[in-house]
Amino acid sequence: MTALPPLPRVELALVQATEYFAAELTHPASAAPNWTDFEWTMARAAAVLHGVTPLLAGVLRWRGPPAWESFLSQQRLHTTVRHSRIDTLLARIDEQARRAGVAILPLKGVALYRLGLYSGGERPMADVDLLVAQRDTERVAQLLHGLGYLDTSISWKHRVFEPTDDAIAMVRKVAASFGEHCDRPIKIDLHTRIAERLPLMAADISELIFPPAPHPGLNAYPSIAALFTHLLLHAAGNIVLRALRLIQLHDLALVAVHMRDQDWVQLLARRGNARALWWAVPPLELIARYYPQAVPPFVLATLRPDCRRTLRGVSRRQTISEVSFATLRIEAFPGIAWSTSMSERLEYILGRVIPSRELLAKRAVLRTEEAWATQDSWSEMSQGKRILKWIAGHPPRPQAMHAVRGALEEPANHTAPRPPPADGYRGAIRTP
């Protein structure tokens, strides 16, 4: 196993690469950065953490070291083949949903592809998210069972389905590999509502997302404003956890530049008298920082007063590095600035010190499902030991260190994937 460099050096390189890639996605430079071998290695880790490796393969105007170029091209190929696999899966789901007479809404990445904002293989998708009406949950579950999927876990947000065929045993090692891999199993997250805890109180936008008159099979978001609002809420939830990815910010910017004035008015209409969009300010501030032309000034001017002064002040200074895995150290209370009342703040602190049964159960599931959790001692520690270790030295986050170790230990020139099949999913979803 490769020895880890000092953590401050690792974090500095991750932050450097993160901010550099953020700039490249808007204003590509003509010359490669003058990085050391170690910094190029950490750049691979940062690109994986932010989900932008295949996108960078088509954006960058310069050529880096051979290992970097090989890594970009292979990651783009793996993402392209995986995208084709997801297309084929969606086609099967659409066919079965039409036969069963149930409506399903594919979320986030699938919708972005269907709008033509990405071409095949530019944007990775870790899994497939589907939204269904509560009354159709069991029918859709049976549909997925018929496609070779089995329930593996459930949380307050969704039910997780994973493939159960014999081939799954052959790809366990693939699941732990560094970066994108075309053979990684495609999980399905089945949702009956769209909500995020910020950090405890749930912001729920479900009624905005599901089409008012859905048809059997795969549907589209009812409007581009609905898609943007969902992406915005998902980004807010990840900012709370300091787990935002650069690809999420890029998604939002791409959708934003396609929105017209009436779409922004539709978004702001949800604000109402209850200041229901207070949580939208932090992700909108980040978009405005990195994509200055994407969000009309009147949108932020309208929403800023709805956001608590403390959070509003923090948000105007934040960078993508500070709210992502580029910042390595575990924080005791990362979402405390999002608390909307003193009682919620105290409840949040208590819940971080004494985790609920729900959180402990989630940790147990992660230890069996996520590669970063199975390979890090932090995931196995009791709460007491976690607190003691945090007091002793602020340990690094296991999700980030999984990517760092992968970049240090795995060769950059992965084996090329098989060519994608020609029978991908192409046209069942009607776009807004």
C-alpha positions as CSV (number, residue, x, y, z in Angstrom):
1,M,0.0,0.0,0.0
2,T,1.3,3.4,-1.0
3,A,2.2,5.6,2.0
4,L,0.0,8.7,2.3
5,P,1.6,12.1,2.2
6,P,0.8,14.6,5.0
7,L,-2.9,15.4,5.0
8,P,-2.4,19.2,4.6
9,R,-0.4,18.6,1.5
10,V,-3.1,16.3,0.1
11,E,-5.9,18.8,0.9
12,L,-4.0,21.7,-0.7
13,A,-3.6,19.7,-3.9
14,L,-7.3,18.7,-3.9
15,V,-8.4,22.3,-3.4
16,Q,-6.0,23.5,-6.1
17,A,-7.3,21.0,-8.6
18,T,-11.0,21.6,-7.6
19,E,-10.8,25.4,-8.2
20,Y,-8.8,24.9,-11.4
21,F,-11.3,22.5,-12.9
22,A,-14.2,24.8,-11.9
23,A,-12.5,27.6,-13.9
24,E,-11.7,25.3,-16.8
25,L,-15.4,24.4,-17.2
26,T,-16.3,28.0,-17.9
27,H,-13.1,29.5,-19.4
28,P,-10.8,26.7,-20.7
29,A,-7.1,27.7,-20.7
30,S,-4.8,27.0,-23.6
31,A,-1.8,25.7,-21.6
32,A,-1.6,22.9,-19.0
33,P,-1.0,23.8,-15.4
34,N,2.5,23.5,-14.1
35,W,1.9,20.7,-11.6
36,T,4.2,18.2,-9.9
37,D,3.6,14.5,-10.4
38,F,1.9,14.4,-7.0
39,E,-0.4,17.3,-7.9
40,W,-1.3,15.5,-11.1
41,T,-2.2,12.4,-9.1
42,M,-4.3,14.4,-6.7
43,A,-6.0,16.1,-9.7
44,R,-7.2,12.6,-10.7
45,A,-8.6,12.1,-7.2
46,A,-10.3,15.6,-7.4
47,A,-11.8,14.9,-10.8
48,V,-13.3,11.6,-9.5
49,L,-14.6,13.1,-6.3
50,H,-16.4,15.8,-8.4
51,G,-17.7,13.6,-11.1
52,V,-16.1,15.7,-13.9
53,T,-13.5,13.4,-15.4
54,P,-15.4,12.4,-18.6
55,L,-16.6,16.0,-19.0
56,L,-13.0,17.3,-18.7
57,A,-12.0,14.9,-21.5
58,G,-14.0,17.0,-23.9
59,V,-13.5,20.4,-22.4
60,L,-9.8,20.8,-21.8
61,R,-7.8,22.5,-24.6
62,W,-4.4,21.4,-23.4
63,R,-2.7,18.1,-23.0
64,G,-1.2,17.0,-19.7
65,P,1.2,14.2,-18.9
66,P,0.6,10.8,-20.6
67,A,-0.8,9.2,-17.5
68,W,-3.4,12.1,-17.1
69,E,-4.4,11.9,-20.8
70,S,-4.8,8.1,-20.6
71,F,-6.9,8.4,-17.4
72,L,-9.2,11.0,-19.1
73,S,-9.8,9.0,-22.2
74,Q,-10.4,5.7,-20.4
75,Q,-12.8,7.3,-17.9
76,R,-14.7,8.8,-20.8
77,L,-15.0,5.4,-22.5
78,H,-16.1,3.7,-19.3
79,T,-18.8,6.4,-18.7
80,T,-20.0,6.1,-22.3
81,V,-20.4,2.3,-22.0
82,R,-22.1,2.6,-18.7
83,H,-24.4,5.3,-20.1
84,S,-25.5,2.8,-22.8
85,R,-26.2,0.2,-20.1
86,I,-28.4,2.7,-18.3
87,D,-30.2,3.5,-21.5
88,T,-30.9,-0.1,-22.0
89,L,-32.2,-0.5,-18.5
90,L,-34.4,2.5,-18.8
91,A,-35.9,1.1,-22.0
92,R,-36.8,-2.1,-20.2
93,I,-38.3,-0.2,-17.3
94,D,-40.3,2.0,-19.7
95,E,-41.7,-1.0,-21.5
96,Q,-42.7,-2.8,-18.3
97,A,-44.2,0.4,-16.8
98,R,-46.4,0.9,-19.9
99,R,-47.6,-2.7,-19.7
100,A,-48.4,-2.3,-16.0
101,G,-50.0,1.1,-16.5
102,V,-47.8,3.0,-14.0
103,A,-46.2,6.3,-14.3
104,I,-42.5,6.7,-13.4
105,L,-40.4,9.9,-13.5
106,P,-36.6,9.4,-14.0
107,L,-34.8,12.1,-12.0
108,K,-31.7,14.3,-12.3
109,G,-29.1,12.8,-14.7
110,V,-31.5,11.0,-16.9
111,A,-33.5,14.2,-17.4
112,L,-30.4,16.2,-18.2
113,Y,-29.4,13.8,-20.9
114,R,-33.0,13.8,-22.3
115,L,-32.8,17.6,-22.6
116,G,-29.7,17.3,-24.6
117,L,-27.5,19.1,-22.1
118,Y,-25.0,16.3,-22.2
119,S,-24.1,13.8,-24.8
120,G,-23.6,10.1,-24.1
121,G,-20.7,9.6,-21.7
122,E,-20.1,13.2,-20.6
123,R,-21.9,13.0,-17.3
124,P,-21.5,9.9,-15.0
125,M,-24.4,8.5,-13.1
126,A,-23.8,6.5,-10.0
127,D,-27.3,5.1,-10.0
128,V,-30.8,5.6,-11.4
129,D,-33.3,7.7,-9.4
130,L,-37.0,7.1,-10.1
131,L,-40.0,8.9,-8.6
132,V,-43.4,7.2,-8.4
133,A,-46.7,8.0,-6.7
134,Q,-47.0,6.5,-3.2
135,R,-49.9,4.3,-4.4
136,D,-47.8,2.7,-7.1
137,T,-44.7,1.9,-4.9
138,E,-45.4,-1.9,-4.6
139,R,-46.3,-2.3,-8.3
140,V,-43.1,-0.6,-9.3
141,A,-41.2,-2.7,-6.8
142,Q,-42.6,-5.9,-8.4
143,L,-41.7,-4.5,-11.8
144,L,-38.1,-4.1,-10.7
145,H,-38.1,-7.5,-9.2
146,G,-39.2,-8.9,-12.5
147,L,-36.2,-7.1,-14.1
148,G,-33.8,-8.9,-11.8
149,Y,-33.6,-6.3,-9.0
150,L,-34.0,-6.9,-5.2
151,D,-34.7,-4.5,-2.3
152,T,-31.4,-4.1,-0.4
153,S,-32.1,-1.2,2.0
154,I,-34.6,1.6,2.8
155,S,-34.3,5.1,4.2
156,W,-36.5,8.1,4.8
157,K,-35.7,9.2,1.3
158,H,-35.9,6.1,-0.9
159,R,-35.8,2.3,-1.3
160,V,-32.6,0.9,-2.9
161,F,-32.8,-1.9,-5.5
162,E,-29.7,-3.8,-6.7
163,P,-29.3,-6.4,-9.5
164,T,-29.3,-9.9,-8.2
165,D,-28.2,-12.0,-11.2
166,D,-25.2,-14.3,-11.0
167,A,-23.0,-11.8,-12.8
168,I,-23.1,-9.5,-9.7
169,A,-20.6,-11.7,-7.9
170,M,-18.1,-11.1,-10.8
171,V,-18.2,-7.3,-10.3
172,R,-17.7,-6.9,-6.6
173,K,-14.1,-5.9,-7.2
174,V,-15.2,-3.5,-9.9
175,A,-17.5,-1.7,-7.3
176,A,-14.4,-0.8,-5.3
177,S,-12.3,0.4,-8.3
178,F,-11.1,4.0,-8.6
179,G,-13.2,6.3,-10.8
180,E,-15.9,5.3,-13.3
181,H,-16.2,1.7,-14.4
182,C,-18.6,0.4,-17.0
183,D,-19.3,-2.9,-15.2
184,R,-20.2,-1.4,-11.9
185,P,-23.7,-2.5,-10.9
186,I,-26.5,-0.1,-11.7
187,K,-28.4,0.6,-8.5
188,I,-32.0,2.0,-8.5
189,D,-33.2,4.4,-5.9
190,L,-37.0,4.5,-5.8
191,H,-38.5,7.7,-4.4
192,T,-42.1,8.6,-3.4
193,R,-41.2,12.1,-2.5
194,I,-38.5,14.7,-3.1
195,A,-37.2,16.2,0.1
196,E,-33.9,17.1,1.9
197,R,-33.1,17.5,5.5
198,L,-31.5,21.0,6.1
199,P,-30.1,19.9,8.5
200,L,-33.1,18.3,10.3
201,M,-36.3,20.0,9.0
202,A,-37.2,18.5,5.7
203,A,-37.8,20.8,2.7
204,D,-40.3,19.0,0.5
205,I,-41.0,19.9,-3.1
206,S,-42.7,16.6,-4.2
207,E,-45.9,18.3,-5.4
208,L,-43.8,20.4,-7.8
209,I,-41.9,17.5,-9.3
210,F,-44.3,14.8,-10.3
211,P,-46.3,15.6,-13.6
212,P,-49.9,16.6,-12.9
213,A,-51.2,14.4,-15.7
214,P,-48.6,11.5,-16.1
215,H,-48.9,8.8,-18.7
216,P,-47.9,5.1,-18.2
217,G,-44.2,4.6,-18.7
218,L,-41.4,7.0,-18.2
219,N,-42.3,10.7,-17.9
220,A,-40.5,14.0,-17.9
221,Y,-40.4,16.8,-15.3
222,P,-43.5,19.0,-15.8
223,S,-41.2,22.0,-16.5
224,I,-37.6,23.1,-16.7
225,A,-38.2,25.2,-13.5
226,A,-39.2,22.0,-11.7
227,L,-36.0,20.3,-12.8
228,F,-34.0,23.2,-11.7
229,T,-35.7,23.4,-8.3
230,H,-35.0,19.7,-7.7
231,L,-31.3,20.0,-8.7
232,L,-31.1,23.1,-6.4
233,L,-32.6,21.3,-3.4
234,H,-30.4,18.3,-4.0
235,A,-27.3,20.6,-4.1
236,A,-28.5,22.4,-0.9
237,G,-28.7,19.0,0.9
238,N,-25.1,18.2,-0.2
239,I,-23.8,21.6,0.9
240,V,-25.1,20.9,4.3
241,L,-23.0,17.7,4.4
242,R,-20.1,19.4,2.6
243,A,-20.5,16.8,-0.1
244,L,-21.3,19.0,-3.1
245,R,-19.8,17.9,-6.4
246,L,-18.6,20.2,-9.2
247,I,-20.8,18.2,-11.7
248,Q,-23.9,19.3,-9.7
249,L,-22.9,22.9,-10.0
250,H,-22.3,22.4,-13.7
251,D,-25.7,20.7,-14.0
252,L,-27.4,23.7,-12.4
253,A,-25.6,26.2,-14.6
254,L,-26.5,24.3,-17.8
255,V,-30.2,24.3,-16.9
256,A,-30.1,27.9,-15.7
257,V,-28.9,29.3,-19.0
258,H,-31.8,27.5,-20.8
259,M,-34.4,29.1,-18.4
260,R,-36.4,32.1,-19.6
261,D,-37.9,34.9,-17.6
262,Q,-41.2,33.0,-17.1
263,D,-39.3,30.0,-15.8
264,W,-37.6,32.1,-13.2
265,V,-40.9,33.6,-12.2
266,Q,-42.3,30.1,-11.9
267,L,-39.4,29.2,-9.6
268,L,-39.9,32.3,-7.4
269,A,-43.6,31.7,-7.2
270,R,-42.9,28.8,-4.9
271,R,-41.4,31.3,-2.4
272,G,-44.8,32.5,-1.3
273,N,-45.4,34.1,2.0
274,A,-43.6,31.4,4.0
275,R,-40.2,32.1,2.5
276,A,-40.2,28.5,1.3
277,L,-37.1,28.9,-0.9
278,W,-34.7,30.2,1.8
279,W,-32.5,27.1,1.3
280,A,-32.0,28.0,-2.4
281,V,-29.7,30.9,-1.6
282,P,-26.5,29.0,-0.8
283,P,-26.4,26.9,-4.0
284,L,-27.5,30.0,-6.1
285,E,-24.6,32.0,-4.6
286,L,-22.2,29.3,-5.7
287,I,-23.6,29.3,-9.2
288,A,-23.3,33.1,-9.3
289,R,-19.6,32.8,-8.1
290,Y,-18.5,30.3,-10.7
291,Y,-21.1,30.9,-13.6
292,P,-21.8,34.7,-13.3
293,Q,-24.0,34.8,-16.3
294,A,-26.2,31.8,-15.4
295,V,-28.6,33.3,-12.8
296,P,-30.4,36.6,-13.4
297,P,-29.5,39.2,-10.6
298,F,-33.1,39.7,-9.7
299,V,-33.5,36.1,-8.6
300,L,-30.8,36.3,-5.8
301,A,-31.9,39.8,-4.9
302,T,-35.5,38.4,-4.3
303,L,-34.4,35.4,-2.3
304,R,-31.5,36.7,-0.2
305,P,-33.8,38.4,2.4
306,D,-35.5,35.0,3.0
307,C,-32.3,33.4,4.1
308,R,-31.1,33.7,7.7
309,R,-28.4,36.4,8.1
310,T,-25.7,34.0,9.4
311,L,-26.2,31.5,6.6
312,R,-26.5,34.2,4.0
313,G,-23.2,35.7,5.1
314,V,-21.5,32.3,5.0
315,S,-22.9,31.5,1.6
316,R,-21.6,34.7,0.0
317,R,-18.0,33.7,0.9
318,Q,-18.1,30.0,0.3
319,T,-16.2,28.2,-2.5
320,I,-16.9,24.8,-4.1
321,S,-13.8,23.4,-2.3
322,E,-15.2,24.4,1.1
323,V,-18.5,22.5,0.6
324,S,-17.1,19.5,-1.1
325,F,-14.8,16.5,-0.3
326,A,-11.8,18.7,-1.3
327,T,-11.9,19.8,2.4
328,L,-10.7,16.7,4.1
329,R,-11.3,17.0,7.8
330,I,-14.4,15.7,9.5
331,E,-16.4,18.5,11.1
332,A,-18.4,17.9,14.2
333,F,-21.4,20.0,13.1
334,P,-21.1,20.8,9.4
335,G,-24.7,21.8,8.9
336,I,-25.2,24.0,12.0
337,A,-25.4,27.2,10.1
338,W,-28.5,25.9,8.3
339,S,-30.5,25.5,11.5
340,T,-33.6,27.7,11.4
341,S,-34.1,28.0,15.1
342,M,-32.3,27.5,18.4
343,S,-34.3,24.4,19.2
344,E,-33.3,22.8,15.8
345,R,-29.7,23.8,16.5
346,L,-29.7,22.1,19.8
347,E,-31.4,19.0,18.4
348,Y,-28.9,18.8,15.6
349,I,-25.9,19.0,18.0
350,L,-27.5,16.3,20.2
351,G,-28.1,14.1,17.2
352,R,-24.5,14.4,16.1
353,V,-23.2,13.5,19.5
354,I,-25.8,10.7,20.2
355,P,-26.8,9.3,16.8
356,S,-30.3,8.0,16.3
357,R,-31.2,4.4,15.5
358,E,-31.9,5.5,12.0
359,L,-28.4,7.0,11.6
360,L,-26.8,3.9,13.1
361,A,-28.7,1.7,10.8
362,K,-27.7,3.8,7.8
363,R,-24.0,3.5,8.8
364,A,-24.4,-0.3,9.0
365,V,-25.8,-0.3,5.5
366,L,-23.0,1.9,4.2
367,R,-20.4,-0.5,5.6
368,T,-21.7,-3.3,3.3
369,E,-22.7,-1.2,0.2
370,E,-20.1,1.5,-0.2
371,A,-16.5,0.8,-1.2
372,W,-15.2,3.8,0.8
373,A,-16.9,2.6,3.9
374,T,-15.7,-1.0,3.7
375,Q,-12.0,0.1,3.4
376,D,-11.8,2.6,6.2
377,S,-11.6,2.0,9.9
378,W,-13.7,5.1,10.7
379,S,-16.8,3.3,9.3
380,E,-16.3,0.5,11.8
381,M,-15.8,2.7,14.9
382,S,-18.3,3.1,17.6
383,Q,-19.6,6.6,18.3
384,G,-17.5,6.9,21.4
385,K,-14.3,6.1,19.5
386,R,-15.3,8.5,16.8
387,I,-15.6,11.3,19.2
388,L,-12.3,10.5,20.9
389,K,-10.5,10.3,17.6
390,W,-12.0,13.5,16.4
391,I,-10.9,15.3,19.6
392,A,-7.4,13.8,19.2
393,G,-6.8,14.9,15.6
394,H,-9.7,15.7,13.3
395,P,-9.4,12.6,11.1
396,P,-10.0,12.9,7.3
397,R,-13.3,11.9,5.7
398,P,-13.3,8.3,4.4
399,Q,-15.1,9.1,1.2
400,A,-12.4,11.6,0.2
401,M,-9.5,9.3,1.3
402,H,-10.9,6.4,-0.8
403,A,-10.4,8.6,-3.9
404,V,-7.0,9.8,-2.7
405,R,-5.8,6.2,-2.1
406,G,-7.2,5.1,-5.4
407,A,-5.3,7.8,-7.3
408,L,-2.1,6.9,-5.5
409,E,-2.4,3.1,-5.8
410,E,-4.1,2.4,-9.1
411,P,-2.5,2.9,-12.6
412,A,-3.9,5.7,-14.7
413,N,-4.1,3.6,-17.8
414,H,-7.1,1.4,-17.0
415,T,-8.1,-1.3,-19.4
416,A,-10.4,0.0,-22.1
417,P,-14.0,-1.1,-21.7
418,R,-16.0,-3.0,-24.2
419,P,-17.7,-1.0,-27.0
420,P,-21.2,0.1,-26.0
421,P,-24.1,-1.8,-27.6
422,A,-26.1,-0.1,-30.3
423,D,-29.6,-0.6,-28.8
424,G,-29.7,2.2,-26.2
425,Y,-32.7,4.0,-24.9
426,R,-33.6,7.0,-27.0
427,G,-37.1,8.3,-27.0
428,A,-39.8,7.4,-24.5
429,I,-39.6,10.5,-22.2
430,R,-41.3,13.6,-23.3
431,T,-39.2,16.7,-22.4
432,P,-40.8,19.9,-21.1
